[in-house]
């Protein structure tokens, strides 16, 4: 199995845990506050990873250009906007709507890779992406085909609009992370990927801290007071983000994000192993579609 696939699966698992924890702290933090903890407690870990690679293993930080910092800044801003939109989508409608529409990111990344980054996908990979999205939609409504029809029919609802916009901005973040890693001309994939992450997270802390100090200063205090729960969001966030950055350093961002749809299967498995819930036929179908789509992508890539 190619290394990028293993890294992507791990990143999807960590992202799933982070999203769940981020939702749990919404009862004490605002949307922007919940967004901020992801970077505040994640950036020091990313910088620590980079320091270990440089001082612990003898690697060198790649030569960084103005173009690199421009791409990293764009990726950081896009990720902040995307995360806020996704959390808004959850609060405006429900988790299912937000999840279904935020996963349109995969299509947007594929379009970006094909028409902007000059990394076109094969026809079979496009089919695999669509199959994965169908599976994600079914799993998001816990296998209820009646519910999926109502979710997909309500495209004009704010929750759906915010979800689709979050997918678009997540795609911009993924594409620019991939481009930033390609602009580093030295170092192996690990130091290049972690350099992208460390720089991006540091920039995100500055942006979010300034924004909150102007728009919602009390949240800065709440973030510190609730550090025991918030820090875990940061830990799993940086683990997931490190995985995405490393995988996208190795492979086309569209393929990485498509394989990452396996995240919803983890949710399905956890609900039945941990909560002892009995899976419905629809959930089995949704899981099979996600896994089948991923397999198709890997076969034809």
C-alpha positions in Angstrom: 0.0 0.0 0.0 1.4 3.4 -0.9 2.5 5.5 2.1 0.2 8.4 1.3 -2.9 6.1 1.6 -1.9 5.0 5.1 -1.3 8.6 6.1 -4.6 9.8 4.7 -6.6 7.1 6.5 -4.9 8.1 9.8 -5.6 11.8 9.1 -9.3 11.0 8.4 -9.5 9.2 11.8 -7.9 12.1 13.7 -10.2 14.6 11.9 -13.3 12.6 12.9 -12.2 12.7 16.5 -11.4 16.4 16.3 -14.8 17.3 14.8 -16.6 15.4 17.5 -14.7 17.2 20.2 -15.1 20.5 18.6 -18.9 20.1 18.6 -18.8 19.2 22.3 -17.1 22.5 23.3 -19.7 24.5 21.5 -21.8 24.8 24.7 -19.0 27.0 26.2 -17.5 28.6 23.2 -18.8 30.5 20.2 -18.3 29.3 16.6 -15.2 31.5 16.3 -13.9 30.4 19.7 -14.3 26.7 18.8 -12.5 27.5 15.6 -9.6 29.3 17.4 -8.8 26.5 19.8 -8.0 24.3 16.8 -5.0 26.5 15.9 -4.1 27.9 19.4 -3.4 24.5 20.9 -2.4 22.9 17.6 0.3 25.3 16.4 2.7 24.6 19.3 2.6 20.9 18.5 3.2 21.6 14.8 6.2 23.8 15.7 7.4 21.1 18.1 7.2 18.5 15.3 9.2 20.7 13.0 11.8 21.4 15.8 12.2 17.6 16.3 12.7 17.0 12.6 15.4 19.7 12.4 17.2 19.3 15.7 16.4 15.7 16.5 16.9 14.1 13.1 19.3 16.5 11.4 16.9 17.6 8.6 17.0 21.1 7.3 14.0 23.5 6.9 13.4 23.9 3.1 14.2 27.3 1.5 11.0 29.3 1.7 10.0 31.9 -0.9 7.5 34.8 -0.9 5.3 32.6 -3.1 5.3 29.9 -0.4 4.2 32.3 2.3 1.5 33.7 0.1 0.1 30.2 -0.6 0.3 29.2 3.1 -1.5 32.4 4.1 -4.2 31.8 1.6 -4.6 28.2 2.7 -4.7 29.3 6.4 -7.4 31.9 5.8 -9.4 29.5 3.6 -9.3 26.8 6.3 -10.5 29.3 9.0 -13.4 30.4 6.8 -14.3 26.8 5.9 -14.3 25.6 9.5 -16.5 28.5 10.7 -18.9 27.9 7.8 -19.1 24.2 8.7 -19.8 24.8 12.4 -22.4 27.4 11.4 -24.0 24.8 9.1 -24.2 22.3 12.0 -25.9 24.9 14.3 -28.3 26.2 11.6 -29.6 22.8 10.6 -28.0 19.7 11.9 -24.9 17.6 11.6 -26.2 15.6 8.7 -26.8 18.6 6.5 -23.5 20.2 7.4 -21.6 16.9 6.7 -23.2 16.1 3.4 -22.6 19.5 1.9 -19.1 20.1 3.4 -18.0 16.9 1.6 -18.6 18.6 -1.7 -15.0 19.7 -1.0 -13.9 16.6 -2.8 -15.5 17.7 -6.1 -14.2 21.2 -5.7 -10.6 19.9 -5.1 -10.9 17.6 -8.2 -12.0 20.6 -10.3 -9.1 22.6 -8.9 -6.6 19.9 -9.6 -7.8 19.4 -13.1 -8.3 23.0 -14.3 -5.9 25.0 -12.2 -3.1 22.8 -10.8 -2.7 20.8 -14.1 -3.1 17.4 -12.2 -6.2 16.0 -14.0 -7.9 12.9 -12.8 -8.8 9.8 -14.8 -12.5 9.3 -15.6 -12.6 6.3 -13.2 -11.4 8.5 -10.4 -14.2 10.9 -11.0 -16.7 8.0 -10.8 -15.1 6.9 -7.6 -15.4 10.4 -6.1 -19.2 10.5 -7.0 -19.7 7.0 -5.5 -17.9 8.1 -2.3 -20.1 11.2 -2.0 -23.3 9.1 -2.4 -22.0 6.8 0.5 -21.2 9.9 2.6 -24.7 11.3 2.1 -26.3 8.0 3.1 -24.1 7.6 6.2 -24.7 11.2 7.3 -28.4 10.5 7.7 -27.8 7.2 9.4 -28.9 5.1 6.4 -32.4 6.7 6.0 -33.2 7.2 2.3 -36.2 9.2 3.1 -34.0 11.7 5.1 -31.4 11.9 2.4 -34.1 13.0 -0.1 -35.1 15.8 2.2 -31.5 16.8 2.9 -30.6 17.0 -0.8 -33.9 18.7 -1.8 -33.3 21.6 0.6 -30.5 23.3 -1.3 -31.7 26.8 -0.5 -31.6 26.4 3.3 -28.8 28.4 5.0 -27.4 25.3 6.5 -27.0 23.7 3.1 -25.5 26.9 1.6 -23.0 27.3 4.4 -22.1 23.6 4.0 -21.4 23.9 0.3 -19.4 27.1 0.9 -17.4 25.3 3.6 -16.6 22.6 1.0 -15.4 25.2 -1.5 -13.1 26.9 1.1 -11.8 23.6 2.3 -11.0 22.8 -1.3 -9.1 26.1 -1.7 -7.1 25.2 1.5 -6.3 21.7 0.2 -5.3 22.9 -3.2 -3.0 25.7 -1.9 -1.4 23.4 0.7 -0.5 21.1 -2.2 0.9 24.0 -4.2 2.8 25.3 -1.2 4.5 21.9 -0.7 5.5 21.9 -4.3 7.2 25.3 -3.9 9.6 23.8 -1.3 12.5 22.7 -3.4 14.5 20.8 -0.7 13.9 18.3 2.0 12.0 15.0 2.1 8.2 14.9 2.1 8.0 14.8 5.9 9.9 18.1 6.6 8.2 19.8 3.7 4.7 18.8 4.9 5.3 19.7 8.6 6.9 23.1 7.5 3.7 23.9 5.6 1.6 23.0 8.6 3.7 24.9 11.2 3.8 28.1 9.1 0.1 27.9 8.3 -1.0 27.2 12.0 1.2 30.1 13.2 -0.4 32.5 10.7 -3.8 31.2 11.7 -3.2 32.0 15.4 -2.3 35.6 14.6 -5.3 36.1 12.3 -7.8 34.6 14.7 -6.4 36.3 17.8 -6.6 39.7 16.0 -10.1 39.0 14.8 -11.4 37.9 18.2 -9.8 40.8 20.0 -11.8 43.1 17.7 -15.1 41.2 17.3 -15.5 39.0 20.4 -12.8 39.6 23.0 -14.5 37.6 25.8 -13.9 34.4 23.8 -10.1 34.8 24.2 -10.5 34.4 28.0 -13.0 31.5 27.6 -10.5 29.7 25.4 -7.9 29.8 28.1 -10.3 29.0 30.9 -11.6 25.9 29.1 -8.1 24.6 28.1 -8.7 21.1 29.5 -11.3 20.3 26.9 -9.9 22.7 24.2 -6.4 21.3 24.2 -7.7 17.9 22.9 -9.2 19.6 19.9 -5.8 21.1 19.2 -4.0 17.8 19.6 -6.2 15.8 17.3 -6.5 18.8 14.9 -2.7 19.0 14.4 -2.4 15.2 14.0 -5.1 15.3 11.3 -3.7 18.4 9.6 -0.2 16.9 9.7 -1.6 13.8 8.0 -3.3 15.8 5.3 -0.3 18.0 4.7 2.1 15.0 4.4 -0.3 13.1 2.2 -0.8 16.1 -0.1 3.0 16.5 -0.3 3.1 13.0 -1.8 0.0 12.9 -3.9 -2.6 14.8 -5.8 -4.8 16.7 -3.3 -8.0 15.5 -5.0 -7.1 11.8 -4.6 -6.1 12.4 -0.9 -9.3 14.2 0.0 -11.3 11.5 -1.9 -9.7 8.7 0.0 -10.3 10.8 3.2 -14.0 10.2 2.8 -13.4 7.0 4.7 -13.8 9.3 7.8 -17.6 8.8 7.8 -17.1 5.0 7.9 -15.1 5.5 11.1 -18.2 7.3 12.5 -20.4 4.4 11.4 -18.1 1.8 13.0 -17.7 3.7 16.3 -21.4 4.2 16.7 -21.9 0.4 16.6 -18.8 -0.7 18.5 -19.0 1.9 21.2 -22.7 2.7 21.4 -23.7 -0.9 20.5 -26.3 0.4 18.0 -27.6 -2.0 15.4 -26.6 -1.0 11.8 -29.4 -0.4 9.3 -29.4 -1.7 5.8 -28.9 1.8 4.5 -25.8 2.3 6.7 -24.3 -0.9 5.4 -25.0 0.3 1.8 -23.5 3.8 2.6 -20.3 2.2 4.0 -20.0 -0.1 1.1 -20.3 2.8 -1.3 -17.6 4.9 0.4 -15.2 1.9 0.6 -16.0 0.9 -3.0 -15.5 4.4 -4.2 -12.1 4.6 -2.5 -11.1 1.3 -3.9 -12.1 2.4 -7.4 -10.1 5.6 -7.0 -7.0 3.6 -6.0 -7.3 1.2 -8.8 -7.6 3.7 -11.6 -5.4 6.5 -10.3 
